[in-house]
Structure formats: C-alpha cells, structure tokens
Amino acid sequence: MSSEQLTSIWRPDVTLDTLRERTLDTLVSHLGIQITALGPDYMQATMPVDARTCQPLRILHGGASVVLAETLGSFAANAVVDSTRFACVGQEINANHLRPAPVGQIVTGVTKPFHLGARSQVWGIEIMDERGKRICVSRITMAVINR
C-alpha cells in the first residue's frame, strides 16, 4: 500500500501550522528547525548546517542531528495521542552518524513509527543531506504518560 492510500495516524487538530506554532521561542526555533511536511504516517523537518548547528570542523554537529531527531520523534509521538489525557516524553534515543554534512547545506529529517503502543512508542528517524544521502539514522523511545 502506498503512503498516499494510508489513513492518517495524526489527530485531526494536528496541522503544519499548529506544529510550527509549538516551535516558537524554543531550542527548535533557535536552531532553525522547520516542520515542512506531514504525510499520512510521517513527519518531516529541515535544519540548516550553520554556525548554530556545526562543530569546529565546520560540519553538522552530531548533537544537532540528535536534536533534530528528538524534535521529530517528540512532535510525532504527541501528535498521535489524546493530548487532553496523555503526553509523550523521551525515554531513550540513539543515533548513528553515517557521513558529514558541511556548513551551507540544509538537512532533512523524516520520522515514521515502528510501534505505537498504549504506554510507549518507538519512532525511526532518517536525516538526509541535500543530495538525498543518509547522514544519520536514529531511533527514539517515547513514554506515554498521563497528564
């Protein structure tokens, strides 16, 4: 089944505009992360490789990649639960850095769920450079807690 034929996993009130509003005055906006797409079962965001996100070798800092991954996983996890009853918080994250992304590029992260349970969720995140080459793969486990 293609992703265009899938029923959306997101709550009806989740839109690109509502997600973007939540980034204001946070680390997300400080690093220039922008939520750019919301598909039926995926969420996408971009982040510039610049002075805010690079390391001294002038390539993307691994920690910045993890911030992008955690941002996507957290936003996605919270977008599938009843937000009046539950919140999703990061429990564990890992990342494998595969290749560098130099200053001046924009990287794109995409997250999709591996598991959407009542008490935990697991999301996979792939971060690609402008050529579509994978630069980082990450997995985050989110705890679903009562509000």
C-alpha positions in Angstrom: 0.0 0.0 0.0 1.5 3.4 -0.9 1.6 6.1 1.7 -0.9 8.2 -0.3 -3.5 5.4 0.4 -2.9 5.3 4.1 -5.3 6.7 6.6 -3.6 9.5 8.6 -2.2 8.5 12.1 -2.4 12.1 13.3 -5.1 13.7 15.5 -7.5 15.8 13.4 -6.3 19.0 15.0 -2.6 18.4 14.0 -1.6 20.6 11.1 1.7 22.1 9.9 0.5 25.4 11.3 -0.2 24.0 14.8 3.1 22.2 14.8 5.0 25.3 13.7 3.3 27.4 16.4 4.7 25.0 19.0 8.3 25.6 17.9 8.2 29.4 18.7 10.7 30.5 21.4 12.2 27.0 21.8 15.5 25.3 21.0 13.8 24.1 17.9 13.3 27.7 16.5 16.7 28.7 17.8 18.4 26.1 15.7 16.3 26.9 12.6 14.4 23.6 12.6 11.3 23.9 10.5 8.5 21.3 10.3 8.0 21.0 6.5 5.7 18.1 5.8 3.0 16.0 7.4 2.2 12.8 5.4 -0.3 10.1 6.5 2.3 8.3 8.5 5.4 10.5 8.5 6.6 13.9 9.6 9.4 15.9 8.0 11.6 18.8 9.1 14.6 20.7 7.9 17.6 22.2 9.7 20.4 24.4 8.3 24.0 23.5 8.8 25.3 26.8 10.0 27.1 28.4 13.0 24.3 27.3 15.3 24.5 23.6 14.3 28.1 22.9 13.2 31.1 21.7 15.1 34.6 23.1 14.8 35.4 21.1 11.7 32.5 23.1 10.0 30.3 20.0 9.6 27.0 19.2 11.2 27.4 18.6 14.9 26.2 15.1 16.0 24.3 16.6 18.9 22.4 18.9 16.5 21.4 15.8 14.5 20.1 14.3 17.7 18.1 17.5 18.5 16.5 17.2 15.0 15.7 13.5 15.6 14.3 14.1 19.0 12.3 17.0 17.8 10.7 14.9 15.1 10.1 11.9 17.4 8.6 14.0 20.2 6.4 16.1 17.9 5.2 13.0 16.1 4.5 11.0 19.3 2.5 13.8 20.8 0.5 14.2 17.6 -1.0 10.7 17.8 -2.2 10.6 21.4 -5.2 12.3 23.0 -3.4 15.4 24.3 -6.1 16.1 26.9 -5.2 12.8 28.6 -1.6 11.9 27.6 1.8 13.4 26.9 4.8 11.7 25.3 8.3 12.2 26.7 11.6 10.9 25.5 12.8 7.9 27.3 15.8 6.8 25.1 17.4 8.0 21.9 20.3 6.7 19.9 21.9 7.9 16.7 24.4 6.6 14.1 26.2 9.3 12.3 27.0 8.0 8.8 28.6 10.8 6.8 29.3 14.5 7.3 27.1 17.4 6.1 29.1 20.6 5.5 28.2 24.1 6.5 25.9 25.7 4.0 23.7 22.6 3.5 20.1 22.1 4.7 19.5 18.6 6.2 16.1 17.0 6.1 14.8 14.5 8.8 11.8 12.2 8.3 10.2 10.2 11.1 7.9 7.2 10.9 6.6 5.0 13.7 7.8 1.5 14.4 5.5 0.9 17.4 2.5 2.9 18.7 1.5 1.4 22.0 -0.6 2.4 24.9 2.4 3.2 27.2 5.3 3.5 24.8 6.1 4.4 21.2 9.2 3.8 19.1 10.0 6.1 16.1 12.7 5.8 13.5 14.3 9.0 12.1 16.4 9.3 9.0 18.4 12.5 8.3 19.5 13.2 4.7 21.7 15.8 3.1 20.7 17.8 0.1 21.8 15.0 -2.3 19.4 12.6 -0.5 22.3 10.7 1.1 21.6 9.4 4.6 23.8 11.2 7.1 22.2 9.9 10.4 19.8 7.3 11.5 18.2 7.5 14.9 15.6 5.7 17.0 13.7 7.2 19.9 11.5 5.5 22.5 8.8 7.7 23.9 7.0 7.1 27.2 3.3 7.8 27.1 2.4 9.3 30.4 -0.9 10.5 32.0 -1.3 14.3 32.1 
